[in-house]
Amino acid sequence: MSTLTSCELNHDVSSAKKAAQDGPVIITDRGKPSHVLMTYDEFKGLSGKRRSLIESLSMLGLSDIDFSPERVKITPRAVDLS
């Protein structure tokens, strides 16, 4: 992932766009990250249609993942109805 200052971006936009072809480019303002430059295809992939939990769990290849979470023990609390 590349990092550019906002001044570097302003002086050489074409280099920033070329760098974004290899992955997101972080733009800093006064030394702190402020923006991210990425290709439109990457953006579409991130902001595309959200899936339901059922759609996500039924994706191909997920059966190969070993997922065995520990069982949670829930103990009921006593209720005072007086």
mmCIF file of the N, C-alpha and C atoms, coordinates in Angstrom:
data_MODEL
# 
_entry.id   MODEL 
# 
loop_
_atom_site.group_PDB 
_atom_site.id 
_atom_site.type_symbol 
_atom_site.label_atom_id 
_atom_site.label_alt_id 
_atom_site.label_comp_id 
_atom_site.label_asym_id 
_atom_site.label_entity_id 
_atom_site.label_seq_id 
_atom_site.pdbx_PDB_ins_code 
_atom_site.Cartn_x 
_atom_site.Cartn_y 
_atom_site.Cartn_z 
_atom_site.occupancy 
_atom_site.B_iso_or_equiv 
_atom_site.pdbx_formal_charge 
_atom_site.auth_seq_id 
_atom_site.auth_comp_id 
_atom_site.auth_asym_id 
_atom_site.auth_atom_id 
_atom_site.pdbx_PDB_model_num 
ATOM 1   N N  . MET A 1 1  ? 0.853   -1.168  0.000   1.00 0.00 ? 1  MET A N  1 
ATOM 2   C CA . MET A 1 1  ? 0.000   0.000   0.000   1.00 0.00 ? 1  MET A CA 1 
ATOM 3   C C  . MET A 1 1  ? 0.901   1.235   0.000   1.00 0.00 ? 1  MET A C  1 
ATOM 4   N N  . SER A 1 2  ? 0.600   2.167   -0.874  1.00 0.00 ? 2  SER A N  1 
ATOM 5   C CA . SER A 1 2  ? 1.397   3.379   -1.003  1.00 0.00 ? 2  SER A CA 1 
ATOM 6   C C  . SER A 1 2  ? 0.820   4.495   -0.146  1.00 0.00 ? 2  SER A C  1 
ATOM 7   N N  . THR A 1 3  ? 1.675   5.443   0.174   1.00 0.00 ? 3  THR A N  1 
ATOM 8   C CA . THR A 1 3  ? 1.254   6.624   0.932   1.00 0.00 ? 3  THR A CA 1 
ATOM 9   C C  . THR A 1 3  ? 1.796   7.856   0.240   1.00 0.00 ? 3  THR A C  1 
ATOM 10  N N  . LEU A 1 4  ? 0.944   8.861   0.079   1.00 0.00 ? 4  LEU A N  1 
ATOM 11  C CA . LEU A 1 4  ? 1.343   10.138  -0.511  1.00 0.00 ? 4  LEU A CA 1 
ATOM 12  C C  . LEU A 1 4  ? 0.824   11.264  0.371   1.00 0.00 ? 4  LEU A C  1 
ATOM 13  N N  . THR A 1 5  ? 1.557   12.368  0.396   1.00 0.00 ? 5  THR A N  1 
ATOM 14  C CA . THR A 1 5  ? 1.035   13.547  1.072   1.00 0.00 ? 5  THR A CA 1 
ATOM 15  C C  . THR A 1 5  ? 0.048   14.220  0.123   1.00 0.00 ? 5  THR A C  1 
ATOM 16  N N  . SER A 1 6  ? -0.807  15.055  0.658   1.00 0.00 ? 6  SER A N  1 
ATOM 17  C CA . SER A 1 6  ? -1.762  15.753  -0.209  1.00 0.00 ? 6  SER A CA 1 
ATOM 18  C C  . SER A 1 6  ? -1.030  16.669  -1.179  1.00 0.00 ? 6  SER A C  1 
ATOM 19  N N  . CYS A 1 7  ? 0.121   17.206  -0.771  1.00 0.00 ? 7  CYS A N  1 
ATOM 20  C CA . CYS A 1 7  ? 0.919   18.051  -1.655  1.00 0.00 ? 7  CYS A CA 1 
ATOM 21  C C  . CYS A 1 7  ? 1.467   17.224  -2.824  1.00 0.00 ? 7  CYS A C  1 
ATOM 22  N N  . GLU A 1 8  ? 1.990   16.016  -2.533  1.00 0.00 ? 8  GLU A N  1 
ATOM 23  C CA . GLU A 1 8  ? 2.489   15.139  -3.596  1.00 0.00 ? 8  GLU A CA 1 
ATOM 24  C C  . GLU A 1 8  ? 1.373   14.760  -4.561  1.00 0.00 ? 8  GLU A C  1 
ATOM 25  N N  . LEU A 1 9  ? 0.189   14.506  -4.026  1.00 0.00 ? 9  LEU A N  1 
ATOM 26  C CA . LEU A 1 9  ? -0.953  14.177  -4.876  1.00 0.00 ? 9  LEU A CA 1 
ATOM 27  C C  . LEU A 1 9  ? -1.277  15.331  -5.814  1.00 0.00 ? 9  LEU A C  1 
ATOM 28  N N  . ASN A 1 10 ? -1.310  16.537  -5.278  1.00 0.00 ? 10 ASN A N  1 
ATOM 29  C CA . ASN A 1 10 ? -1.637  17.714  -6.092  1.00 0.00 ? 10 ASN A CA 1 
ATOM 30  C C  . ASN A 1 10 ? -0.612  17.959  -7.190  1.00 0.00 ? 10 ASN A C  1 
ATOM 31  N N  . HIS A 1 11 ? 0.656   17.633  -6.923  1.00 0.00 ? 11 HIS A N  1 
ATOM 32  C CA . HIS A 1 11 ? 1.702   17.882  -7.907  1.00 0.00 ? 11 HIS A CA 1 
ATOM 33  C C  . HIS A 1 11 ? 1.818   16.793  -8.964  1.00 0.00 ? 11 HIS A C  1 
ATOM 34  N N  . ASP A 1 12 ? 1.368   15.583  -8.649  1.00 0.00 ? 12 ASP A N  1 
ATOM 35  C CA . ASP A 1 12 ? 1.541   14.480  -9.603  1.00 0.00 ? 12 ASP A CA 1 
ATOM 36  C C  . ASP A 1 12 ? 0.380   13.487  -9.507  1.00 0.00 ? 12 ASP A C  1 
ATOM 37  N N  . VAL A 1 13 ? -0.771  13.905  -9.981  1.00 0.00 ? 13 VAL A N  1 
ATOM 38  C CA . VAL A 1 13 ? -1.973  13.075  -9.923  1.00 0.00 ? 13 VAL A CA 1 
ATOM 39  C C  . VAL A 1 13 ? -1.802  11.802  -10.747 1.00 0.00 ? 13 VAL A C  1 
ATOM 40  N N  . SER A 1 14 ? -1.150  11.892  -11.891 1.00 0.00 ? 14 SER A N  1 
ATOM 41  C CA . SER A 1 14 ? -1.018  10.710  -12.754 1.00 0.00 ? 14 SER A CA 1 
ATOM 42  C C  . SER A 1 14 ? -0.212  9.605   -12.064 1.00 0.00 ? 14 SER A C  1 
ATOM 43  N N  . SER A 1 15 ? 0.832   9.959   -11.315 1.00 0.00 ? 15 SER A N  1 
ATOM 44  C CA . SER A 1 15 ? 1.592   8.941   -10.572 1.00 0.00 ? 15 SER A CA 1 
ATOM 45  C C  . SER A 1 15 ? 0.742   8.303   -9.482  1.00 0.00 ? 15 SER A C  1 
ATOM 46  N N  . ALA A 1 16 ? -0.092  9.099   -8.847  1.00 0.00 ? 16 ALA A N  1 
ATOM 47  C CA . ALA A 1 16 ? -0.977  8.569   -7.808  1.00 0.00 ? 16 ALA A CA 1 
ATOM 48  C C  . ALA A 1 16 ? -1.973  7.594   -8.414  1.00 0.00 ? 16 ALA A C  1 
ATOM 49  N N  . LYS A 1 17 ? -2.505  7.923   -9.578  1.00 0.00 ? 17 LYS A N  1 
ATOM 50  C CA . LYS A 1 17 ? -3.449  7.031   -10.249 1.00 0.00 ? 17 LYS A CA 1 
ATOM 51  C C  . LYS A 1 17 ? -2.768  5.730   -10.663 1.00 0.00 ? 17 LYS A C  1 
ATOM 52  N N  . LYS A 1 18 ? -1.524  5.810   -11.120 1.00 0.00 ? 18 LYS A N  1 
ATOM 53  C CA . LYS A 1 18 ? -0.779  4.598   -11.475 1.00 0.00 ? 18 LYS A CA 1 
ATOM 54  C C  . LYS A 1 18 ? -0.526  3.743   -10.235 1.00 0.00 ? 18 LYS A C  1 
ATOM 55  N N  . ALA A 1 19 ? -0.190  4.382   -9.124  1.00 0.00 ? 19 ALA A N  1 
ATOM 56  C CA . ALA A 1 19 ? 0.051   3.643   -7.880  1.00 0.00 ? 19 ALA A CA 1 
ATOM 57  C C  . ALA A 1 19 ? -1.225  2.957   -7.404  1.00 0.00 ? 19 ALA A C  1 
ATOM 58  N N  . ALA A 1 20 ? -2.366  3.565   -7.644  1.00 0.00 ? 20 ALA A N  1 
ATOM 59  C CA . ALA A 1 20 ? -3.648  2.984   -7.223  1.00 0.00 ? 20 ALA A CA 1 
ATOM 60  C C  . ALA A 1 20 ? -3.972  1.718   -8.011  1.00 0.00 ? 20 ALA A C  1 
ATOM 61  N N  . GLN A 1 21 ? -3.339  1.510   -9.156  1.00 0.00 ? 21 GLN A N  1 
ATOM 62  C CA . GLN A 1 21 ? -3.555  0.279   -9.919  1.00 0.00 ? 21 GLN A CA 1 
ATOM 63  C C  . GLN A 1 21 ? -3.000  -0.926  -9.159  1.00 0.00 ? 21 GLN A C  1 
ATOM 64  N N  . ASP A 1 22 ? -2.002  -0.697  -8.289  1.00 0.00 ? 22 ASP A N  1 
ATOM 65  C CA . ASP A 1 22 ? -1.388  -1.780  -7.519  1.00 0.00 ? 22 ASP A CA 1 
ATOM 66  C C  . ASP A 1 22 ? -2.046  -1.974  -6.157  1.00 0.00 ? 22 ASP A C  1 
ATOM 67  N N  . GLY A 1 23 ? -2.935  -1.078  -5.782  1.00 0.00 ? 23 GLY A N  1 
ATOM 68  C CA . GLY A 1 23 ? -3.615  -1.180  -4.488  1.00 0.00 ? 23 GLY A CA 1 
ATOM 69  C C  . GLY A 1 23 ? -3.961  0.198   -3.975  1.00 0.00 ? 23 GLY A C  1 
ATOM 70  N N  . PRO A 1 24 ? -4.712  0.256   -2.896  1.00 0.00 ? 24 PRO A N  1 
ATOM 71  C CA . PRO A 1 24 ? -5.128  1.554   -2.348  1.00 0.00 ? 24 PRO A CA 1 
ATOM 72  C C  . PRO A 1 24 ? -3.925  2.439   -1.989  1.00 0.00 ? 24 PRO A C  1 
ATOM 73  N N  . VAL A 1 25 ? -4.087  3.742   -2.199  1.00 0.00 ? 25 VAL A N  1 
ATOM 74  C CA . VAL A 1 25 ? -3.058  4.726   -1.876  1.00 0.00 ? 25 VAL A CA 1 
ATOM 75  C C  . VAL A 1 25 ? -3.610  5.619   -0.760  1.00 0.00 ? 25 VAL A C  1 
ATOM 76  N N  . ILE A 1 26 ? -2.886  5.666   0.345   1.00 0.00 ? 26 ILE A N  1 
ATOM 77  C CA . ILE A 1 26 ? -3.311  6.505   1.472   1.00 0.00 ? 26 ILE A CA 1 
ATOM 78  C C  . ILE A 1 26 ? -2.791  7.911   1.237   1.00 0.00 ? 26 ILE A C  1 
ATOM 79  N N  . ILE A 1 27 ? -3.696  8.885   1.354   1.00 0.00 ? 27 ILE A N  1 
ATOM 80  C CA . ILE A 1 27 ? -3.330  10.292  1.210   1.00 0.00 ? 27 ILE A CA 1 
ATOM 81  C C  . ILE A 1 27 ? -3.299  10.890  2.612   1.00 0.00 ? 27 ILE A C  1 
ATOM 82  N N  . THR A 1 28 ? -2.179  11.523  2.946   1.00 0.00 ? 28 THR A N  1 
ATOM 83  C CA . THR A 1 28 ? -2.062  12.125  4.275   1.00 0.00 ? 28 THR A CA 1 
ATOM 84  C C  . THR A 1 28 ? -2.226  13.634  4.200   1.00 0.00 ? 28 THR A C  1 
ATOM 85  N N  . ASP A 1 29 ? -2.708  14.183  5.276   1.00 0.00 ? 29 ASP A N  1 
ATOM 86  C CA . ASP A 1 29 ? -2.841  15.631  5.423   1.00 0.00 ? 29 ASP A CA 1 
ATOM 87  C C  . ASP A 1 29 ? -2.239  15.990  6.769   1.00 0.00 ? 29 ASP A C  1 
ATOM 88  N N  . ARG A 1 30 ? -1.155  16.745  6.736   1.00 0.00 ? 30 ARG A N  1 
ATOM 89  C CA . ARG A 1 30 ? -0.419  17.112  7.948   1.00 0.00 ? 30 ARG A CA 1 
ATOM 90  C C  . ARG A 1 30 ? 0.052   15.883  8.724   1.00 0.00 ? 30 ARG A C  1 
ATOM 91  N N  . GLY A 1 31 ? 0.480   14.858  7.965   1.00 0.00 ? 31 GLY A N  1 
ATOM 92  C CA . GLY A 1 31 ? 1.051   13.662  8.572   1.00 0.00 ? 31 GLY A CA 1 
ATOM 93  C C  . GLY A 1 31 ? 0.058   12.605  9.007   1.00 0.00 ? 31 GLY A C  1 
ATOM 94  N N  . LYS A 1 32 ? -1.235  12.888  8.890   1.00 0.00 ? 32 LYS A N  1 
ATOM 95  C CA . LYS A 1 32 ? -2.247  11.919  9.311   1.00 0.00 ? 32 LYS A CA 1 
ATOM 96  C C  . LYS A 1 32 ? -3.044  11.436  8.102   1.00 0.00 ? 32 LYS A C  1 
ATOM 97  N N  . PRO A 1 33 ? -3.351  10.129  8.038   1.00 0.00 ? 33 PRO A N  1 
ATOM 98  C CA . PRO A 1 33 ? -4.160  9.626   6.925   1.00 0.00 ? 33 PRO A CA 1 
ATOM 99  C C  . PRO A 1 33 ? -5.507  10.344  6.862   1.00 0.00 ? 33 PRO A C  1 
ATOM 100 N N  . SER A 1 34 ? -5.879  10.797  5.669   1.00 0.00 ? 34 SER A N  1 
ATOM 101 C CA . SER A 1 34 ? -7.142  11.525  5.535   1.00 0.00 ? 34 SER A CA 1 
ATOM 102 C C  . SER A 1 34 ? -8.038  10.984  4.416   1.00 0.00 ? 34 SER A C  1 
ATOM 103 N N  . HIS A 1 35 ? -7.441  10.382  3.384   1.00 0.00 ? 35 HIS A N  1 
ATOM 104 C CA . HIS A 1 35 ? -8.216  9.874   2.252   1.00 0.00 ? 35 HIS A CA 1 
ATOM 105 C C  . HIS A 1 35 ? -7.549  8.618   1.706   1.00 0.00 ? 35 HIS A C  1 
ATOM 106 N N  . VAL A 1 36 ? -8.299  7.884   0.900   1.00 0.00 ? 36 VAL A N  1 
ATOM 107 C CA . VAL A 1 36 ? -7.757  6.714   0.220   1.00 0.00 ? 36 VAL A CA 1 
ATOM 108 C C  . VAL A 1 36 ? -8.127  6.803   -1.248  1.00 0.00 ? 36 VAL A C  1 
ATOM 109 N N  . LEU A 1 37 ? -7.138  6.622   -2.105  1.00 0.00 ? 37 LEU A N  1 
ATOM 110 C CA . LEU A 1 37 ? -7.353  6.603   -3.550  1.00 0.00 ? 37 LEU A CA 1 
ATOM 111 C C  . LEU A 1 37 ? -7.291  5.160   -4.008  1.00 0.00 ? 37 LEU A C  1 
ATOM 112 N N  . MET A 1 38 ? -8.323  4.726   -4.739  1.00 0.00 ? 38 MET A N  1 
ATOM 113 C CA . MET A 1 38 ? -8.352  3.361   -5.259  1.00 0.00 ? 38 MET A CA 1 
ATOM 114 C C  . MET A 1 38 ? -9.035  3.359   -6.617  1.00 0.00 ? 38 MET A C  1 
ATOM 115 N N  . THR A 1 39 ? -8.882  2.259   -7.326  1.00 0.00 ? 39 THR A N  1 
ATOM 116 C CA . THR A 1 39 ? -9.542  2.156   -8.620  1.00 0.00 ? 39 THR A CA 1 
ATOM 117 C C  . THR A 1 39 ? -11.056 2.037   -8.415  1.00 0.00 ? 39 THR A C  1 
ATOM 118 N N  . TYR A 1 40 ? -11.775 2.366   -9.458  1.00 0.00 ? 40 TYR A N  1 
ATOM 119 C CA . TYR A 1 40 ? -13.229 2.291   -9.373  1.00 0.00 ? 40 TYR A CA 1 
ATOM 120 C C  . TYR A 1 40 ? -13.694 0.841   -9.178  1.00 0.00 ? 40 TYR A C  1 
ATOM 121 N N  . ASP A 1 41 ? -13.012 -0.102  -9.813  1.00 0.00 ? 41 ASP A N  1 
ATOM 122 C CA . ASP A 1 41 ? -13.379 -1.513  -9.645  1.00 0.00 ? 41 ASP A CA 1 
ATOM 123 C C  . ASP A 1 41 ? -13.213 -1.968  -8.193  1.00 0.00 ? 41 ASP A C  1 
ATOM 124 N N  . GLU A 1 42 ? -12.134 -1.525  -7.536  1.00 0.00 ? 42 GLU A N  1 
ATOM 125 C CA . GLU A 1 42 ? -11.953 -1.852  -6.116  1.00 0.00 ? 42 GLU A CA 1 
ATOM 126 C C  . GLU A 1 42 ? -13.082 -1.241  -5.285  1.00 0.00 ? 42 GLU A C  1 
ATOM 127 N N  . PHE A 1 43 ? -13.413 -0.005  -5.598  1.00 0.00 ? 43 PHE A N  1 
ATOM 128 C CA . PHE A 1 43 ? -14.483 0.685   -4.881  1.00 0.00 ? 43 PHE A CA 1 
ATOM 129 C C  . PHE A 1 43 ? -15.808 -0.048  -5.045  1.00 0.00 ? 43 PHE A C  1 
ATOM 130 N N  . LYS A 1 44 ? -16.111 -0.460  -6.285  1.00 0.00 ? 44 LYS A N  1 
ATOM 131 C CA . LYS A 1 44 ? -17.358 -1.188  -6.521  1.00 0.00 ? 44 LYS A CA 1 
ATOM 132 C C  . LYS A 1 44 ? -17.396 -2.473  -5.721  1.00 0.00 ? 44 LYS A C  1 
ATOM 133 N N  . GLY A 1 45 ? -16.260 -3.159  -5.640  1.00 0.00 ? 45 GLY A N  1 
ATOM 134 C CA . GLY A 1 45 ? -16.198 -4.397  -4.879  1.00 0.00 ? 45 GLY A CA 1 
ATOM 135 C C  . GLY A 1 45 ? -16.460 -4.179  -3.396  1.00 0.00 ? 45 GLY A C  1 
ATOM 136 N N  . LEU A 1 46 ? -15.995 -3.057  -2.877  1.00 0.00 ? 46 LEU A N  1 
ATOM 137 C CA . LEU A 1 46 ? -16.197 -2.758  -1.460  1.00 0.00 ? 46 LEU A CA 1 
ATOM 138 C C  . LEU A 1 46 ? -17.592 -2.235  -1.158  1.00 0.00 ? 46 LEU A C  1 
ATOM 139 N N  . SER A 1 47 ? -18.156 -1.499  -2.094  1.00 0.00 ? 47 SER A N  1 
ATOM 140 C CA . SER A 1 47 ? -19.439 -0.855  -1.819  1.00 0.00 ? 47 SER A CA 1 
ATOM 141 C C  . SER A 1 47 ? -20.602 -1.516  -2.549  1.00 0.00 ? 47 SER A C  1 
ATOM 142 N N  . GLY A 1 48 ? -20.356 -2.701  -3.076  1.00 0.00 ? 48 GLY A N  1 
ATOM 143 C CA . GLY A 1 48 ? -21.396 -3.408  -3.819  1.00 0.00 ? 48 GLY A CA 1 
ATOM 144 C C  . GLY A 1 48 ? -22.546 -3.855  -2.945  1.00 0.00 ? 48 GLY A C  1 
ATOM 145 N N  . LYS A 1 49 ? -23.405 -4.653  -3.542  1.00 0.00 ? 49 LYS A N  1 
ATOM 146 C CA . LYS A 1 49 ? -24.595 -5.156  -2.853  1.00 0.00 ? 49 LYS A CA 1 
ATOM 147 C C  . LYS A 1 49 ? -24.196 -5.915  -1.591  1.00 0.00 ? 49 LYS A C  1 
ATOM 148 N N  . ARG A 1 50 ? -24.821 -5.571  -0.511  1.00 0.00 ? 50 ARG A N  1 
ATOM 149 C CA . ARG A 1 50 ? -24.566 -6.276  0.745   1.00 0.00 ? 50 ARG A CA 1 
ATOM 150 C C  . ARG A 1 50 ? -25.330 -7.589  0.735   1.00 0.00 ? 50 ARG A C  1 
ATOM 151 N N  . ARG A 1 51 ? -24.701 -8.606  1.274   1.00 0.00 ? 51 ARG A N  1 
ATOM 152 C CA . ARG A 1 51 ? -25.315 -9.932  1.312   1.00 0.00 ? 51 ARG A CA 1 
ATOM 153 C C  . ARG A 1 51 ? -25.978 -10.158 2.653   1.00 0.00 ? 51 ARG A C  1 
ATOM 154 N N  . SER A 1 52 ? -26.980 -11.000 2.625   1.00 0.00 ? 52 SER A N  1 
ATOM 155 C CA . SER A 1 52 ? -27.588 -11.413 3.886   1.00 0.00 ? 52 SER A CA 1 
ATOM 156 C C  . SER A 1 52 ? -26.665 -12.443 4.528   1.00 0.00 ? 52 SER A C  1 
ATOM 157 N N  . LEU A 1 53 ? -26.885 -12.731 5.792   1.00 0.00 ? 53 LEU A N  1 
ATOM 158 C CA . LEU A 1 53 ? -26.073 -13.723 6.486   1.00 0.00 ? 53 LEU A CA 1 
ATOM 159 C C  . LEU A 1 53 ? -26.195 -15.078 5.800   1.00 0.00 ? 53 LEU A C  1 
ATOM 160 N N  . ILE A 1 54 ? -27.391 -15.426 5.366   1.00 0.00 ? 54 ILE A N  1 
ATOM 161 C CA . ILE A 1 54 ? -27.613 -16.720 4.712   1.00 0.00 ? 54 ILE A CA 1 
ATOM 162 C C  . ILE A 1 54 ? -26.842 -16.787 3.391   1.00 0.00 ? 54 ILE A C  1 
ATOM 163 N N  . GLU A 1 55 ? -26.861 -15.700 2.611   1.00 0.00 ? 55 GLU A N  1 
ATOM 164 C CA . GLU A 1 55 ? -26.109 -15.675 1.352   1.00 0.00 ? 55 GLU A CA 1 
ATOM 165 C C  . GLU A 1 55 ? -24.608 -15.798 1.613   1.00 0.00 ? 55 GLU A C  1 
ATOM 166 N N  . SER A 1 56 ? -24.133 -15.120 2.635   1.00 0.00 ? 56 SER A N  1 
ATOM 167 C CA . SER A 1 56 ? -22.707 -15.168 2.953   1.00 0.00 ? 56 SER A CA 1 
ATOM 168 C C  . SER A 1 56 ? -22.282 -16.555 3.398   1.00 0.00 ? 56 SER A C  1 
ATOM 169 N N  . LEU A 1 57 ? -23.114 -17.211 4.214   1.00 0.00 ? 57 LEU A N  1 
ATOM 170 C CA . LEU A 1 57 ? -22.764 -18.536 4.712   1.00 0.00 ? 57 LEU A CA 1 
ATOM 171 C C  . LEU A 1 57 ? -22.873 -19.621 3.643   1.00 0.00 ? 57 LEU A C  1 
ATOM 172 N N  . SER A 1 58 ? -23.624 -19.345 2.575   1.00 0.00 ? 58 SER A N  1 
ATOM 173 C CA . SER A 1 58 ? -23.788 -20.349 1.536   1.00 0.00 ? 58 SER A CA 1 
ATOM 174 C C  . SER A 1 58 ? -22.812 -20.153 0.369   1.00 0.00 ? 58 SER A C  1 
ATOM 175 N N  . MET A 1 59 ? -21.831 -19.273 0.526   1.00 0.00 ? 59 MET A N  1 
ATOM 176 C CA . MET A 1 59 ? -20.850 -19.033 -0.528  1.00 0.00 ? 59 MET A CA 1 
ATOM 177 C C  . MET A 1 59 ? -20.012 -20.288 -0.764  1.00 0.00 ? 59 MET A C  1 
ATOM 178 N N  . LEU A 1 60 ? -19.600 -20.492 -2.001  1.00 0.00 ? 60 LEU A N  1 
ATOM 179 C CA . LEU A 1 60 ? -18.754 -21.626 -2.349  1.00 0.00 ? 60 LEU A CA 1 
ATOM 180 C C  . LEU A 1 60 ? -17.420 -21.536 -1.626  1.00 0.00 ? 60 LEU A C  1 
ATOM 181 N N  . GLY A 1 61 ? -16.906 -22.671 -1.200  1.00 0.00 ? 61 GLY A N  1 
ATOM 182 C CA . GLY A 1 61 ? -15.599 -22.727 -0.569  1.00 0.00 ? 61 GLY A CA 1 
ATOM 183 C C  . GLY A 1 61 ? -15.614 -22.570 0.927   1.00 0.00 ? 61 GLY A C  1 
ATOM 184 N N  . LEU A 1 62 ? -16.721 -22.169 1.505   1.00 0.00 ? 62 LEU A N  1 
ATOM 185 C CA . LEU A 1 62 ? -16.768 -21.975 2.951   1.00 0.00 ? 62 LEU A CA 1 
ATOM 186 C C  . LEU A 1 62 ? -16.753 -23.295 3.712   1.00 0.00 ? 62 LEU A C  1 
ATOM 187 N N  . SER A 1 63 ? -17.135 -24.384 3.056   1.00 0.00 ? 63 SER A N  1 
ATOM 188 C CA . SER A 1 63 ? -17.135 -25.675 3.744   1.00 0.00 ? 63 SER A CA 1 
ATOM 189 C C  . SER A 1 63 ? -15.721 -26.142 4.054   1.00 0.00 ? 63 SER A C  1 
ATOM 190 N N  . ASP A 1 64 ? -14.715 -25.548 3.396   1.00 0.00 ? 64 ASP A N  1 
ATOM 191 C CA . ASP A 1 64 ? -13.324 -25.914 3.642   1.00 0.00 ? 64 ASP A CA 1 
ATOM 192 C C  . ASP A 1 64 ? -12.761 -25.240 4.895   1.00 0.00 ? 64 ASP A C  1 
ATOM 193 N N  . ILE A 1 65 ? -13.470 -24.268 5.433   1.00 0.00 ? 65 ILE A N  1 
ATOM 194 C CA . ILE A 1 65 ? -12.994 -23.532 6.606   1.00 0.00 ? 65 ILE A CA 1 
ATOM 195 C C  . ILE A 1 65 ? -13.378 -24.291 7.864   1.00 0.00 ? 65 ILE A C  1 
ATOM 196 N N  . ASP A 1 66 ? -12.384 -24.515 8.723   1.00 0.00 ? 66 ASP A N  1 
ATOM 197 C CA . ASP A 1 66 ? -12.637 -25.193 9.991   1.00 0.00 ? 66 ASP A CA 1 
ATOM 198 C C  . ASP A 1 66 ? -13.021 -24.139 11.023  1.00 0.00 ? 66 ASP A C  1 
ATOM 199 N N  . PHE A 1 67 ? -14.274 -24.119 11.404  1.00 0.00 ? 67 PHE A N  1 
ATOM 200 C CA . PHE A 1 67 ? -14.781 -23.140 12.365  1.00 0.00 ? 67 PHE A CA 1 
ATOM 201 C C  . PHE A 1 67 ? -15.524 -23.884 13.462  1.00 0.00 ? 67 PHE A C  1 
ATOM 202 N N  . SER A 1 68 ? -14.928 -23.951 14.626  1.00 0.00 ? 68 SER A N  1 
ATOM 203 C CA . SER A 1 68 ? -15.523 -24.661 15.759  1.00 0.00 ? 68 SER A CA 1 
ATOM 204 C C  . SER A 1 68 ? -15.486 -23.775 17.000  1.00 0.00 ? 68 SER A C  1 
ATOM 205 N N  . PRO A 1 69 ? -16.379 -22.811 17.086  1.00 0.00 ? 69 PRO A N  1 
ATOM 206 C CA . PRO A 1 69 ? -16.364 -21.931 18.256  1.00 0.00 ? 69 PRO A CA 1 
ATOM 207 C C  . PRO A 1 69 ? -16.779 -22.693 19.512  1.00 0.00 ? 69 PRO A C  1 
ATOM 208 N N  . GLU A 1 70 ? -16.269 -22.236 20.663  1.00 0.00 ? 70 GLU A N  1 
ATOM 209 C CA . GLU A 1 70 ? -16.639 -22.859 21.918  1.00 0.00 ? 70 GLU A CA 1 
ATOM 210 C C  . GLU A 1 70 ? -18.101 -22.565 22.222  1.00 0.00 ? 70 GLU A C  1 
ATOM 211 N N  . ARG A 1 71 ? -18.748 -23.527 22.817  1.00 0.00 ? 71 ARG A N  1 
ATOM 212 C CA . ARG A 1 71 ? -20.141 -23.357 23.183  1.00 0.00 ? 71 ARG A CA 1 
ATOM 213 C C  . ARG A 1 71 ? -20.225 -22.410 24.377  1.00 0.00 ? 71 ARG A C  1 
ATOM 214 N N  . VAL A 1 72 ? -21.111 -21.456 24.291  1.00 0.00 ? 72 VAL A N  1 
ATOM 215 C CA . VAL A 1 72 ? -21.292 -20.490 25.363  1.00 0.00 ? 72 VAL A CA 1 
ATOM 216 C C  . VAL A 1 72 ? -22.310 -21.030 26.352  1.00 0.00 ? 72 VAL A C  1 
ATOM 217 N N  . LYS A 1 73 ? -21.964 -20.969 27.634  1.00 0.00 ? 73 LYS A N  1 
ATOM 218 C CA . LYS A 1 73 ? -22.884 -21.445 28.658  1.00 0.00 ? 73 LYS A CA 1 
ATOM 219 C C  . LYS A 1 73 ? -23.609 -20.239 29.252  1.00 0.00 ? 73 LYS A C  1 
ATOM 220 N N  . ILE A 1 74 ? -24.912 -20.235 29.102  1.00 0.00 ? 74 ILE A N  1 
ATOM 221 C CA . ILE A 1 74 ? -25.729 -19.133 29.606  1.00 0.00 ? 74 ILE A CA 1 
ATOM 222 C C  . ILE A 1 74 ? -26.457 -19.620 30.853  1.00 0.00 ? 74 ILE A C  1 
ATOM 223 N N  . THR A 1 75 ? -26.219 -18.948 31.949  1.00 0.00 ? 75 THR A N  1 
ATOM 224 C CA . THR A 1 75 ? -26.894 -19.325 33.198  1.00 0.00 ? 75 THR A CA 1 
ATOM 225 C C  . THR A 1 75 ? -27.990 -18.311 33.493  1.00 0.00 ? 75 THR A C  1 
ATOM 226 N N  . PRO A 1 76 ? -29.190 -18.808 33.732  1.00 0.00 ? 76 PRO A N  1 
ATOM 227 C CA . PRO A 1 76 ? -30.296 -17.888 34.018  1.00 0.00 ? 76 PRO A CA 1 
ATOM 228 C C  . PRO A 1 76 ? -30.126 -17.229 35.378  1.00 0.00 ? 76 PRO A C  1 
ATOM 229 N N  . ARG A 1 77 ? -30.613 -16.017 35.472  1.00 0.00 ? 77 ARG A N  1 
ATOM 230 C CA . ARG A 1 77 ? -30.588 -15.306 36.758  1.00 0.00 ? 77 ARG A CA 1 
ATOM 231 C C  . ARG A 1 77 ? -31.903 -15.511 37.477  1.00 0.00 ? 77 ARG A C  1 
ATOM 232 N N  . ALA A 1 78 ? -31.833 -15.487 38.762  1.00 0.00 ? 78 ALA A N  1 
ATOM 233 C CA . ALA A 1 78 ? -33.058 -15.608 39.575  1.00 0.00 ? 78 ALA A CA 1 
ATOM 234 C C  . ALA A 1 78 ? -33.870 -14.330 39.420  1.00 0.00 ? 78 ALA A C  1 
ATOM 235 N N  . VAL A 1 79 ? -35.176 -14.491 39.355  1.00 0.00 ? 79 VAL A N  1 
ATOM 236 C CA . VAL A 1 79 ? -36.072 -13.354 39.187  1.00 0.00 ? 79 VAL A CA 1 
ATOM 237 C C  . VAL A 1 79 ? -36.917 -13.206 40.441  1.00 0.00 ? 79 VAL A C  1 
ATOM 238 N N  . ASP A 1 80 ? -36.943 -12.003 40.980  1.00 0.00 ? 80 ASP A N  1 
ATOM 239 C CA . ASP A 1 80 ? -37.766 -11.730 42.141  1.00 0.00 ? 80 ASP A CA 1 
ATOM 240 C C  . ASP A 1 80 ? -39.027 -11.021 41.687  1.00 0.00 ? 80 ASP A C  1 
ATOM 241 N N  . LEU A 1 81 ? -40.158 -11.695 41.721  1.00 0.00 ? 81 LEU A N  1 
ATOM 242 C CA . LEU A 1 81 ? -41.425 -11.132 41.258  1.00 0.00 ? 81 LEU A CA 1 
ATOM 243 C C  . LEU A 1 81 ? -42.303 -10.644 42.419  1.00 0.00 ? 81 LEU A C  1 
ATOM 244 N N  . SER A 1 82 ? -41.708 -10.459 43.591  1.00 0.00 ? 82 SER A N  1 
ATOM 245 C CA . SER A 1 82 ? -42.518 -10.019 44.726  1.00 0.00 ? 82 SER A CA 1 
ATOM 246 C C  . SER A 1 82 ? -42.791 -8.545  44.712  1.00 0.00 ? 82 SER A C  1 
# 
